[in-house]
Amino acid sequence: MSAVTGGCQCRAITYRLAPKRHQVYACHCLECQHQSASAFALSMPVKRVDLTVDGKPAVYVRPTDSGTRTLCHFCPACGSRLYHQSERSPDLATLKAGSLDDTSALVPVAHFWVKRKQPWILLPSDVPQFETQPEDLKAWRDRLVP
């Protein structure tokens, strides 16, 4: 298994992940639709210690519905979102999986915020779906992290 690599659109910031079996979920919330400029975003929870970033991302801090804050790391040159970190889980990062160099093997293991999904998106019936998100989101993400 080789290292997973990715970076921003202009390549001013790149990253590497330890070679592990990483999993992604699709989030259809309005925040993800806005930040991705698409119908959903692919998120990959990883241990922060397994993520090596080359370059200096800028940080946008946004409040969450739960009352905490999320630190959104992005390229200051091209604006590409790279990863998020919740104040509740500083040991984890949620990589924006669309920034990977190779996305061909990504298959979401779940769909969040399906009550906000675009009506033309058809979801597979054998993949877990959440109207909003799992009740204990941290525990759910922890199960995905190798």
N, C-alpha and C positions, 0 to 999 in steps of 0.2 A: 504494500500500500504506500503510495507516495504522498507527499505533502499537498495540501489543498492551497491554492493561491488565488488572489484576486486583487482588486484595487478600484480606484475611482476611474471615471471616464477619461480624464486627461493623463492618468498614470503618475501624477505627482505624489500620490499615496498608494502604496501597495501593502499587501499583507500575506502572511503565511499561517496556516493552521497545522497543528500536529496531525500526522496521518492516523485518523480514527474514522469510525463509521458515523458520520454526521447525518442528522435528520432535519427536515424542514417542515414547517406548517405554513399554510396560507392564511393570511388575515385579511378580511374584507371590510374592516372598520373604516369609517370616513377618514380618520387620521392617516391610515396606511394608503388609502386611495389618493389623498392629497400629496403625501410625501413621495409616493412612487409615480405620481401622474399617470396612474393606471387603475385597473379595476380591483387590484389587491396587491399585497406585498408578500414575498416569501421571506420567512424568518428562520434563522438557524441558531438555536441556543448553543453556545460553546463556553468552555471554561476560559476565563480571561487570561489565565496563565498559558493557555495553549495558542493564543492569538498574538503573533508578532507583527507589529505595524511599523513600516518604514515610511517616514514623513510625519508631519504634524497636523492632525485633523483639527478643525475648529469644532466648537461644541455649542449646540443650541439646547437650552434647558427648557423642558415643557412640563407643566403639571399633568397629573393623571387623574382619572376618575376616582381612584382609591385614596387620593390625598397626598401621595408621594410625588417625586419628580423623576423624570427620565432624562438622561443625558444623551443627546443625539449627536454622534460624531460624524462629521462630513468633511469633504475636501473644500478648503476655502477658495481654491482656484476655480473649480468647475461645479461645485455644489452637490456632487454625488453623495448620497447618504451611504455610510459604510457600516456602522453598527450602533446599537443603543445599549445603555447600561442603566438599570433601575437602581435607585438609591437603596431599595430593599435587598438587592442581590448584587453587591459590588464585585463578587467573585465570578459572576457570569456576564457574558456579552451576548447580545442578540444580533448576529451578523445579518445584514441585508443580503440575502443569498443571490439576488440579481447582480451583485457586484463580483461574483466568482468568475474566474477566467473560463471555467467550463461548467455550464449549468445543465448539460445534456442528461445527467443521471438523476437530477432532482425530481422527486415525486413526493408531494405533501403527504404527511402521515395524519393530518387533521386539517379541518377548516374552522377558523374562528370568525365570529361576528357574521354568520350567514344571514342574519336578519337585515344586514346592510349590503349584501352582495348584489351585484348587478343582475337583473332578471334573465339576461341571456346566457349567464354562466350556468352550465350543468355540472353538478358535482356527482362523483361516483358514490353509489349507495353503500359501498363497503368501507368507506373511509369515515372516521368519526367527524361529526359536525356539531358545532356549538352555536346556539342562537347568539350568544355574546362570546364569552370565553369560559374556560374551566373555572369553577369556583375558587380553587386554590391554584392559581396560575403558576406560582413559583414551584410548587410541588410537581405540577404537570411538566414544566420545562425541565426541571431537575431530572426527570425520568428519561428525557431525550438526550441528555448530555453524556457522552461516553467518558 
